[in-house]
């Protein structure tokens, strides 16, 4: 009797482009300004992105716009969030065992700690339209800079699967 083997191949085919955005704007204000300059319709998604690591579990807000005519999906995702964690410290005397509340920053993509938001553009085959949106994002007043990130160089790209 012959044995059947199942070969599972990983799909490393990247079908999205990623724009890194540095800004001090709140997520909803950034989404509003991107909607204004790029004629998109980003709206807050009801389901947030959950990430769990050694510091704890947290969620990242994101805004989504699905352009059905062009079959392109736009996702605006925050890269930084903070969680309140409790750490026990060993000491001597009166404060032998104390618990301390500490704010810990967690990043969606830890290798890009300075980036505030990412704009993930799925199925964007026309790089010229992405470049146009990128240049329009750079015209927003409180956006310091926005640039394309090479998805091949991202180590934690599994965090971008949602």
C-alpha positions in Angstrom: 0.0 0.0 0.0 1.4 3.4 -0.9 1.5 6.2 1.6 0.2 9.7 0.7 2.3 12.6 1.7 0.9 16.1 2.3 3.2 18.9 1.4 2.3 22.2 3.1 3.8 25.2 1.5 3.9 28.5 3.3 2.5 31.4 1.3 5.2 34.0 1.5 3.7 35.9 -1.4 3.2 39.5 -0.2 0.2 41.2 -1.8 0.3 44.4 0.2 2.2 47.6 0.4 3.0 49.3 3.7 3.3 53.0 4.4 4.9 54.1 7.7 3.5 57.4 9.1 5.2 59.5 11.8 2.7 61.9 13.4 1.5 63.2 16.8 -2.2 63.1 15.6 -4.8 60.8 17.2 -5.9 57.9 15.2 -9.3 59.2 14.3 -7.9 62.6 13.3 -5.3 61.0 11.1 -8.0 58.9 9.4 -10.1 62.0 8.9 -7.2 63.9 7.2 -6.3 60.9 5.1 -9.9 60.6 4.0 -9.8 64.3 3.0 -6.6 64.4 1.0 -6.7 60.9 -0.6 -10.5 60.6 -1.2 -10.8 57.5 0.8 -13.5 56.5 3.3 -11.6 55.0 6.2 -13.9 54.1 9.1 -13.2 52.5 12.5 -13.3 48.8 12.4 -15.3 47.1 15.2 -12.8 44.3 15.6 -9.4 45.4 17.0 -6.1 43.7 16.4 -5.0 41.6 19.4 -1.4 41.0 20.1 0.0 39.0 23.0 3.7 39.0 24.0 5.8 38.6 27.2 4.7 42.0 28.5 1.0 41.2 28.2 -2.0 41.3 25.8 -3.2 44.4 24.1 -5.3 45.6 21.2 -4.5 48.0 18.4 -7.2 50.1 16.8 -7.5 50.2 13.1 -9.6 51.8 10.4 -10.6 50.1 7.2 -11.8 51.1 3.8 -12.7 48.4 1.2 -12.7 49.9 -2.3 -14.9 47.3 -4.1 -14.5 49.0 -7.5 -10.8 48.6 -7.5 -10.6 45.6 -5.2 -8.2 47.4 -2.9 -8.4 47.2 0.9 -6.9 50.1 3.0 -6.1 49.6 6.7 -4.8 52.3 9.0 -3.3 50.7 12.0 -1.7 52.2 15.1 1.8 50.8 15.9 2.2 51.8 19.5 0.0 51.1 22.5 0.6 51.0 26.3 -0.5 48.5 28.9 -0.5 48.8 32.6 1.4 45.8 34.1 2.2 44.9 37.7 5.8 44.1 38.6 6.9 42.6 41.9 10.1 43.9 43.4 12.1 42.3 46.1 13.5 44.6 48.8 14.5 44.7 52.4 12.7 45.7 55.6 9.3 47.4 55.4 9.2 47.3 51.6 10.3 43.7 51.3 7.7 42.8 48.6 6.2 45.6 46.8 4.1 45.7 43.7 4.6 48.5 41.2 2.3 49.5 38.4 4.4 50.1 35.2 3.3 51.4 31.8 4.8 49.2 29.1 4.8 50.1 25.4 3.9 47.4 23.0 4.5 47.7 19.2 2.6 46.0 16.4 5.9 45.9 14.5 8.7 46.1 17.1 11.4 46.7 14.5 9.8 50.0 13.6 9.5 51.6 17.1 9.6 55.2 15.9 6.6 54.7 13.5 3.2 55.8 14.9 0.9 54.3 12.3 1.0 52.0 9.3 -1.2 52.2 6.2 -1.5 48.7 4.8 -2.8 48.7 1.2 -3.9 45.2 0.1 -4.1 44.3 -3.6 -2.6 47.6 -4.7 -1.0 46.6 -8.0 -0.7 50.2 -9.3 2.3 51.6 -7.5 1.6 55.0 -9.0 -1.6 55.3 -7.1 0.2 54.3 -3.9 2.8 57.0 -4.6 0.1 59.6 -5.2 -1.6 58.7 -1.8 1.8 58.8 -0.1 2.6 62.3 -1.4 -0.8 63.5 -0.3 -0.3 62.1 3.2 2.9 64.0 3.4 1.0 67.2 2.8 -1.1 66.8 6.0 0.1 69.5 8.5 0.9 67.4 11.6 2.4 64.4 9.7 6.1 64.6 10.1 6.9 62.1 7.3 5.4 59.1 5.5 7.3 56.6 3.4 7.0 53.1 2.0 8.4 50.1 3.9 9.6 47.0 2.2 7.4 44.2 3.6 10.2 41.6 2.8 12.3 43.2 5.5 9.7 42.9 8.3 10.5 40.2 10.8 7.1 40.3 12.5 4.9 40.3 9.4 2.6 37.8 11.1 1.2 40.7 13.1 -0.1 42.2 9.9 -2.4 39.2 9.2 -5.9 40.1 10.3 
